[in-house]
Amino acid sequence: MLPRFDFTLSSFTKQAKQTAENNPKLALIDGDELVELMIENNLGVNTKSNYEKIDLDYFSE
C-alpha cells in the first residue's frame, strides 16, 4: 500500500496529528512545511534578490 499524504495550507488539528502519529503510512504536511519543500526542490518558486543600488556619484559632489 502506498503512503498517504494530506496537505493543508494552514495547520492540522490536534486530532489529525494524533491520527497521523498512530498511522505510519500517513504523512501530514502543513503550509509551512509545504513552502519549505517547494523551496528545497525548486518547485513553483523563483529565487530573487531584492536590493537597492547606491548611487555613489550622488555622494561624490
Secondary structure, DSSP 8 states (H G I E B T S, - for coil): ---EEEE-SS---HHHHHHHHT-TTEEEE-HHHHHHHHHHTTSS-----------HHHHT-
